[in-house]
């Protein structure tokens, strides 16, 4: 059996055991990490930020749990105007105030970045989608257009399998166990791209980021929490919304996206037929998001 080997080959792979062709050489390109700055917020939590593009409108991008700026940048590559990417508390170079934290705290981070940047549109990924929902419960008219990519949680805690995978990632990061961390990060890529140059490059980038910046201990409580107690207040949101999900994604269950789309009056639900859409349908995903936001 050919599998993902640790440590990774020095030239980025691919490498396999035994004879046979190498894995597919296509997949998700890894963007280099540009310089970022720290944004001072009114609630006293400094947040890492990257601003690209220029002009109006301004779109803010909110990443998922244990993710960061590098994860959301590909989603904005064809989006017009100024794009503001940031790292939530406890991620990247952002501050980690004493916990415990809730989705209300994450929503406060998102609101601060959006307000200070003049953002009128928002893209929320996984945990970031939950934070965006929490913000909208309090301020349903805050944004003109909304994208929810792979929402992971709404009014029910994450599934057990999802919480177990996230717990393993957080534990490996906390303990500095590189091998265990590589095993956890490997699961983020579809099997067909894991042993390709793009797969190895992604693994290296994620390991570099996680070992350099770490993840705050207070994040461990978030998988057991809900984003909103009741999705009913989302009925007050009038902005057009695009909700994107994948069938068969254990970390981002399709029923969560379906409930979210049903709660938003002006939502369109798009469902891909399998997980790993950022890798396998990147061009189509980019076109959907940019087409929606650039209208």
C-alpha positions as a Markdown table, in Angstrom:
| # | Residue | x | y | z |
|---|---|---|---|---|
| 1 | Unk | 0.0 | 0.0 | 0.0 |
| 2 | Unk | 1.3 | 3.5 | -0.9 |
| 3 | Unk | 0.7 | 6.0 | 1.8 |
| 4 | Unk | 1.7 | 9.4 | 3.1 |
| 5 | Unk | 5.2 | 9.1 | 4.6 |
| 6 | Unk | 6.7 | 11.2 | 7.4 |
| 7 | Unk | 9.0 | 13.1 | 7.3 |
| 8 | Unk | 8.1 | 14.5 | 3.9 |
| 9 | Unk | 10.6 | 14.2 | 1.1 |
| 10 | Unk | 12.9 | 17.2 | 1.0 |
| 11 | Unk | 11.9 | 18.1 | -2.6 |
| 12 | Unk | 8.2 | 18.1 | -2.0 |
| 13 | Unk | 7.4 | 14.7 | -3.3 |
| 14 | Unk | 5.6 | 12.8 | -4.4 |
| 15 | Unk | 7.1 | 9.6 | -3.0 |
| 16 | Unk | 5.5 | 6.1 | -2.8 |
| 17 | Unk | 6.6 | 2.7 | -1.6 |
| 18 | Unk | 7.2 | 0.1 | -4.3 |
| 19 | Unk | 6.7 | 0.3 | -8.1 |
| 20 | Unk | 3.9 | 2.0 | -9.8 |
| 21 | Unk | 3.0 | 5.5 | -11.0 |
| 22 | Unk | 3.1 | 8.4 | -8.7 |
| 23 | Unk | -0.1 | 10.1 | -7.5 |
| 24 | Unk | -1.9 | 12.8 | -9.5 |
| 25 | Unk | 0.2 | 15.9 | -9.8 |
| 26 | Unk | -2.7 | 18.4 | -9.6 |
| 27 | Unk | -4.3 | 19.9 | -6.6 |
| 28 | Unk | -4.6 | 22.9 | -4.4 |
| 29 | Unk | -1.8 | 25.4 | -5.0 |
| 30 | Unk | -0.3 | 26.8 | -1.8 |
| 31 | Unk | 0.0 | 30.6 | -1.7 |
| 32 | Unk | 3.1 | 32.1 | -0.1 |
| 33 | Unk | 2.6 | 33.9 | 3.1 |
| 34 | Unk | 2.9 | 37.7 | 2.6 |
| 35 | Unk | 3.7 | 40.2 | 5.5 |
| 36 | Unk | 0.7 | 40.9 | 7.8 |
| 37 | Unk | 0.1 | 43.5 | 10.5 |
| 38 | Unk | -1.6 | 43.5 | 13.9 |
| 39 | Unk | -4.9 | 45.4 | 14.1 |
| 40 | Unk | -5.8 | 47.0 | 17.4 |
| 41 | Unk | -9.5 | 46.4 | 18.2 |
| 42 | Unk | -11.8 | 48.3 | 20.5 |
| 43 | Unk | -12.2 | 45.2 | 22.7 |
| 44 | Unk | -8.5 | 45.0 | 23.3 |
| 45 | Unk | -7.6 | 41.9 | 21.3 |
| 46 | Unk | -4.9 | 42.5 | 18.6 |
| 47 | Unk | -5.8 | 40.5 | 15.5 |
| 48 | Unk | -3.5 | 39.6 | 12.6 |
| 49 | Unk | -4.6 | 41.0 | 9.3 |
| 50 | Unk | -3.8 | 41.0 | 5.7 |
| 51 | Unk | -5.2 | 43.5 | 3.2 |
| 52 | Unk | -5.1 | 43.0 | -0.5 |
| 53 | Unk | -6.6 | 44.6 | -3.6 |
| 54 | Unk | -8.1 | 48.1 | -3.6 |
| 55 | Unk | -11.1 | 50.2 | -4.0 |
| 56 | Unk | -14.7 | 49.4 | -3.1 |
| 57 | Unk | -16.4 | 47.3 | -2.0 |
| 58 | Unk | -14.6 | 45.8 | 0.9 |
| 59 | Unk | -14.9 | 42.1 | 1.8 |
| 60 | Unk | -13.8 | 40.5 | 5.1 |
| 61 | Unk | -12.8 | 36.8 | 5.2 |
| 62 | Unk | -13.2 | 34.7 | 8.4 |
| 63 | Unk | -11.4 | 31.4 | 8.6 |
| 64 | Unk | -12.2 | 28.1 | 10.3 |
| 65 | Unk | -11.1 | 26.5 | 13.6 |
| 66 | Unk | -7.3 | 25.8 | 13.6 |
| 67 | Unk | -7.1 | 27.6 | 10.2 |
| 68 | Unk | -5.9 | 31.0 | 9.3 |
| 69 | Unk | -5.3 | 33.6 | 6.6 |
| 70 | Unk | -3.7 | 31.2 | 4.2 |
| 71 | Unk | -6.9 | 29.1 | 4.1 |
| 72 | Unk | -9.2 | 32.0 | 3.1 |
| 73 | Unk | -7.0 | 33.7 | 0.6 |
| 74 | Unk | -7.8 | 31.3 | -2.3 |
| 75 | Unk | -11.5 | 32.0 | -1.9 |
| 76 | Unk | -10.9 | 35.7 | -2.6 |
| 77 | Unk | -8.5 | 35.5 | -5.5 |
| 78 | Unk | -11.1 | 36.6 | -8.1 |
| 79 | Unk | -13.2 | 38.9 | -5.8 |
| 80 | Unk | -13.1 | 42.5 | -6.8 |
| 81 | Unk | -12.4 | 45.5 | -4.4 |
| 82 | Unk | -10.4 | 45.4 | -1.2 |
| 83 | Unk | -10.1 | 42.1 | 0.6 |
| 84 | Unk | -9.4 | 41.8 | 4.3 |
| 85 | Unk | -8.2 | 38.5 | 5.7 |
| 86 | Unk | -7.7 | 38.1 | 9.4 |
| 87 | Unk | -6.9 | 35.5 | 12.1 |
| 88 | Unk | -9.3 | 35.0 | 15.0 |
| 89 | Unk | -8.1 | 35.1 | 18.6 |
| 90 | Unk | -5.8 | 32.2 | 19.4 |
| 91 | Unk | -4.8 | 31.7 | 15.8 |
| 92 | Unk | -1.7 | 32.9 | 13.9 |
| 93 | Unk | -0.2 | 36.0 | 15.4 |
| 94 | Unk | -3.5 | 37.2 | 16.9 |
| 95 | Unk | -3.6 | 37.6 | 20.7 |
| 96 | Unk | -5.1 | 35.0 | 23.0 |
| 97 | Unk | -6.9 | 36.6 | 25.9 |
| 98 | Unk | -7.9 | 34.5 | 28.9 |
| 99 | Unk | -10.7 | 32.0 | 28.1 |
| 100 | Unk | -13.1 | 30.4 | 27.9 |
| 101 | Unk | -14.3 | 31.8 | 24.6 |
| 102 | Unk | -17.7 | 31.6 | 22.9 |
| 103 | Unk | -19.0 | 32.3 | 19.4 |
| 104 | Unk | -20.0 | 35.7 | 20.7 |
| 105 | Unk | -16.3 | 36.4 | 21.3 |
| 106 | Unk | -15.5 | 35.3 | 17.8 |
| 107 | Unk | -18.3 | 37.5 | 16.4 |
| 108 | Unk | -16.8 | 40.4 | 18.3 |
| 109 | Unk | -13.4 | 39.8 | 16.5 |
| 110 | Unk | -15.2 | 39.6 | 13.2 |
| 111 | Unk | -17.2 | 42.7 | 13.8 |
| 112 | Unk | -14.2 | 44.7 | 14.8 |
| 113 | Unk | -12.2 | 43.8 | 11.7 |
| 114 | Unk | -15.2 | 44.5 | 9.5 |
| 115 | Unk | -16.0 | 47.9 | 11.2 |
| 116 | Unk | -12.4 | 49.1 | 11.2 |
| 117 | Unk | -12.0 | 48.0 | 7.5 |
| 118 | Unk | -15.3 | 49.4 | 6.3 |
| 119 | Unk | -16.3 | 46.0 | 5.0 |
| 120 | Unk | -19.8 | 45.6 | 3.5 |
| 121 | Unk | -19.5 | 42.0 | 2.5 |
| 122 | Unk | -18.4 | 38.9 | 4.5 |
| 123 | Unk | -17.2 | 35.4 | 3.8 |
| 124 | Unk | -17.3 | 32.9 | 6.7 |
| 125 | Unk | -15.6 | 29.5 | 6.5 |
| 126 | Unk | -16.5 | 26.7 | 8.9 |
| 127 | Unk | -16.1 | 28.3 | 12.4 |
| 128 | Unk | -15.9 | 31.7 | 10.7 |
| 129 | Unk | -19.4 | 31.0 | 9.2 |
| 130 | Unk | -20.6 | 30.3 | 12.7 |
| 131 | Unk | -19.1 | 33.6 | 14.0 |
| 132 | Unk | -20.8 | 35.4 | 11.1 |
| 133 | Unk | -24.2 | 33.8 | 12.0 |
| 134 | Unk | -23.7 | 35.0 | 15.6 |
| 135 | Unk | -22.9 | 38.5 | 14.5 |
| 136 | Unk | -26.0 | 38.6 | 12.2 |
| 137 | Unk | -28.3 | 37.6 | 15.1 |
| 138 | Unk | -27.4 | 40.9 | 16.7 |
| 139 | Unk | -26.9 | 43.0 | 13.6 |
| 140 | Unk | -29.0 | 41.4 | 10.7 |
| 141 | Unk | -28.3 | 44.4 | 8.4 |
| 142 | Unk | -24.6 | 44.6 | 8.9 |
| 143 | Unk | -23.5 | 43.3 | 5.5 |
| 144 | Unk | -24.8 | 43.7 | 1.9 |
| 145 | Unk | -23.7 | 40.2 | 0.7 |
| 146 | Unk | -22.8 | 37.0 | 2.6 |
| 147 | Unk | -21.0 | 33.8 | 1.7 |
| 148 | Unk | -21.0 | 30.8 | 4.1 |
| 149 | Unk | -18.5 | 28.2 | 3.0 |
| 150 | Unk | -18.7 | 24.8 | 4.7 |
| 151 | Unk | -20.6 | 25.9 | 7.8 |
| 152 | Unk | -19.7 | 23.5 | 10.6 |
| 153 | Unk | -22.1 | 24.5 | 13.4 |
| 154 | Unk | -25.3 | 26.4 | 13.8 |
| 155 | Unk | -27.7 | 25.6 | 16.7 |
| 156 | Unk | -26.3 | 22.1 | 17.5 |
| 157 | Unk | -22.8 | 21.1 | 18.6 |
| 158 | Unk | -20.4 | 19.6 | 16.1 |
| 159 | Unk | -20.8 | 15.8 | 15.6 |
| 160 | Unk | -18.6 | 13.5 | 17.7 |
| 161 | Unk | -16.3 | 12.5 | 14.7 |
| 162 | Unk | -15.7 | 16.2 | 14.0 |
| 163 | Unk | -14.9 | 17.0 | 17.6 |
| 164 | Unk | -12.5 | 14.0 | 17.8 |
| 165 | Unk | -10.5 | 15.1 | 14.8 |
| 166 | Unk | -10.3 | 18.7 | 16.0 |
| 167 | Unk | -9.3 | 17.5 | 19.5 |
| 168 | Unk | -6.5 | 15.4 | 18.0 |
| 169 | Unk | -5.2 | 18.4 | 16.0 |
| 170 | Unk | -5.3 | 20.6 | 19.1 |
| 171 | Unk | -3.6 | 18.0 | 21.3 |
| 172 | Unk | -0.8 | 17.4 | 18.8 |
| 173 | Unk | -0.2 | 21.1 | 18.4 |
| 174 | Unk | -0.1 | 21.6 | 22.2 |
| 175 | Unk | 2.3 | 18.7 | 22.8 |
| 176 | Unk | 4.6 | 19.5 | 19.9 |
| 177 | Unk | 4.2 | 16.0 | 18.4 |
| 178 | Unk | 5.1 | 16.6 | 14.8 |
| 179 | Unk | 4.3 | 13.1 | 13.6 |
| 180 | Unk | 0.8 | 13.2 | 15.2 |
| 181 | Unk | 0.3 | 16.7 | 13.9 |
| 182 | Unk | 1.2 | 15.6 | 10.4 |
| 183 | Unk | -1.3 | 12.7 | 10.7 |
| 184 | Unk | -4.0 | 15.2 | 11.7 |
| 185 | Unk | -3.2 | 17.7 | 9.0 |
| 186 | Unk | -3.1 | 15.0 | 6.3 |
| 187 | Unk | -6.8 | 14.3 | 6.8 |
| 188 | Unk | -7.5 | 17.9 | 5.6 |
| 189 | Unk | -6.6 | 16.9 | 2.0 |
| 190 | Unk | -8.5 | 14.4 | -0.2 |
| 191 | Unk | -6.7 | 11.1 | -0.6 |
| 192 | Unk | -6.0 | 11.6 | -4.3 |
| 193 | Unk | -3.9 | 14.7 | -3.7 |
| 194 | Unk | -2.1 | 13.7 | -0.5 |
| 195 | Unk | 1.0 | 12.3 | -2.1 |
| 196 | Unk | 1.4 | 15.0 | -4.8 |
| 197 | Unk | 3.6 | 18.0 | -4.8 |
| 198 | Unk | 0.6 | 20.2 | -4.0 |
| 199 | Unk | -0.3 | 17.9 | -1.1 |
| 200 | Unk | 3.2 | 17.9 | 0.3 |
| 201 | Unk | 3.5 | 21.7 | 0.0 |
| 202 | Unk | 0.2 | 22.1 | 1.8 |
| 203 | Unk | 1.4 | 19.8 | 4.6 |
| 204 | Unk | 4.6 | 21.7 | 5.0 |
| 205 | Unk | 2.9 | 25.1 | 5.1 |
| 206 | Unk | 0.4 | 23.9 | 7.7 |
| 207 | Unk | 3.0 | 22.3 | 9.9 |
| 208 | Unk | 5.2 | 25.4 | 9.6 |
| 209 | Unk | 2.3 | 27.7 | 10.6 |
| 210 | Unk | 1.1 | 25.5 | 13.4 |
| 211 | Unk | 4.5 | 24.8 | 15.0 |
| 212 | Unk | 5.4 | 28.5 | 14.6 |
| 213 | Unk | 2.2 | 30.1 | 15.9 |
| 214 | Unk | 0.5 | 27.3 | 17.8 |
| 215 | Unk | -3.1 | 27.2 | 18.8 |
| 216 | Unk | -4.5 | 28.6 | 22.0 |
| 217 | Unk | -5.7 | 26.2 | 24.7 |
| 218 | Unk | -9.1 | 28.0 | 24.9 |
| 219 | Unk | -10.0 | 26.8 | 21.4 |
| 220 | Unk | -10.5 | 23.3 | 22.8 |
| 221 | Unk | -13.9 | 24.3 | 24.2 |
| 222 | Unk | -15.3 | 25.7 | 20.9 |
| 223 | Unk | -16.2 | 22.3 | 19.2 |
| 224 | Unk | -18.7 | 21.7 | 22.0 |
| 225 | Unk | -20.5 | 25.0 | 21.6 |
| 226 | Unk | -23.2 | 26.3 | 19.2 |
| 227 | Unk | -23.0 | 29.4 | 17.1 |
| 228 | Unk | -26.6 | 30.5 | 17.9 |
| 229 | Unk | -29.1 | 29.2 | 20.4 |
| 230 | Unk | -31.9 | 29.6 | 17.9 |
| 231 | Unk | -31.6 | 30.3 | 14.1 |
| 232 | Unk | -35.0 | 32.0 | 14.0 |
| 233 | Unk | -33.5 | 35.6 | 14.4 |
| 234 | Unk | -31.6 | 35.0 | 11.1 |
| 235 | Unk | -35.0 | 35.5 | 9.3 |
| 236 | Unk | -34.3 | 39.3 | 9.8 |
| 237 | Unk | -31.3 | 39.1 | 7.5 |
| 238 | Unk | -32.3 | 40.5 | 4.1 |
| 239 | Unk | -28.9 | 40.4 | 2.4 |
| 240 | Unk | -28.4 | 37.9 | -0.5 |
| 241 | Unk | -26.5 | 34.9 | 0.9 |
| 242 | Unk | -24.6 | 32.0 | -0.8 |
| 243 | Unk | -24.3 | 28.9 | 1.3 |
| 244 | Unk | -21.8 | 26.3 | 0.0 |
| 245 | Unk | -21.6 | 22.7 | 1.3 |
| 246 | Unk | -20.3 | 19.3 | 0.3 |
| 247 | Unk | -22.1 | 16.0 | 0.7 |
| 248 | Unk | -20.2 | 13.4 | 2.8 |
| 249 | Unk | -18.1 | 16.0 | 4.7 |
| 250 | Unk | -17.9 | 14.8 | 8.4 |
| 251 | Unk | -16.4 | 18.1 | 9.6 |
| 252 | Unk | -19.0 | 20.2 | 7.9 |
| 253 | Unk | -22.3 | 18.2 | 7.8 |
| 254 | Unk | -24.7 | 19.0 | 5.0 |
| 255 | Unk | -27.7 | 19.3 | 7.3 |
| 256 | Unk | -26.0 | 22.3 | 9.0 |
| 257 | Unk | -25.8 | 24.1 | 5.6 |
| 258 | Unk | -29.4 | 23.1 | 4.8 |
| 259 | Unk | -30.7 | 24.5 | 8.1 |
| 260 | Unk | -28.7 | 27.7 | 7.6 |
| 261 | Unk | -30.0 | 28.2 | 4.1 |
| 262 | Unk | -33.5 | 27.6 | 5.3 |
| 263 | Unk | -33.1 | 30.2 | 8.0 |
| 264 | Unk | -31.9 | 33.0 | 5.7 |
| 265 | Unk | -34.7 | 34.5 | 3.6 |
| 266 | Unk | -32.4 | 35.3 | 0.6 |
| 267 | Unk | -30.1 | 32.3 | 0.6 |
| 268 | Unk | -29.0 | 30.1 | -2.3 |
| 269 | Unk | -27.6 | 26.7 | -1.3 |
| 270 | Unk | -25.0 | 25.0 | -3.5 |
| 271 | Unk | -24.0 | 21.4 | -2.7 |
| 272 | Unk | -20.9 | 19.7 | -4.2 |
| 273 | Unk | -21.1 | 15.9 | -4.4 |
| 274 | Unk | -18.0 | 15.1 | -2.4 |
| 275 | Unk | -15.6 | 16.7 | 0.2 |
| 276 | Unk | -12.4 | 18.5 | -0.7 |
| 277 | Unk | -13.9 | 21.0 | -3.1 |
| 278 | Unk | -11.1 | 23.5 | -2.5 |
| 279 | Unk | -8.8 | 20.9 | -4.1 |
| 280 | Unk | -10.9 | 19.2 | -6.7 |
| 281 | Unk | -13.2 | 22.0 | -7.9 |
| 282 | Unk | -11.2 | 25.1 | -7.0 |
| 283 | Unk | -11.8 | 27.0 | -10.3 |
| 284 | Unk | -15.6 | 26.4 | -10.1 |
| 285 | Unk | -15.6 | 27.4 | -6.4 |
| 286 | Unk | -13.7 | 30.5 | -7.1 |
| 287 | Unk | -16.1 | 31.4 | -10.0 |
| 288 | Unk | -19.2 | 30.9 | -7.8 |
| 289 | Unk | -17.9 | 33.0 | -5.0 |
| 290 | Unk | -16.5 | 35.8 | -7.1 |
| 291 | Unk | -19.5 | 35.8 | -9.4 |
| 292 | Unk | -21.8 | 36.2 | -6.4 |
| 293 | Unk | -19.8 | 38.9 | -4.7 |
| 294 | Unk | -18.9 | 40.8 | -7.8 |
| 295 | Unk | -22.6 | 41.3 | -8.9 |
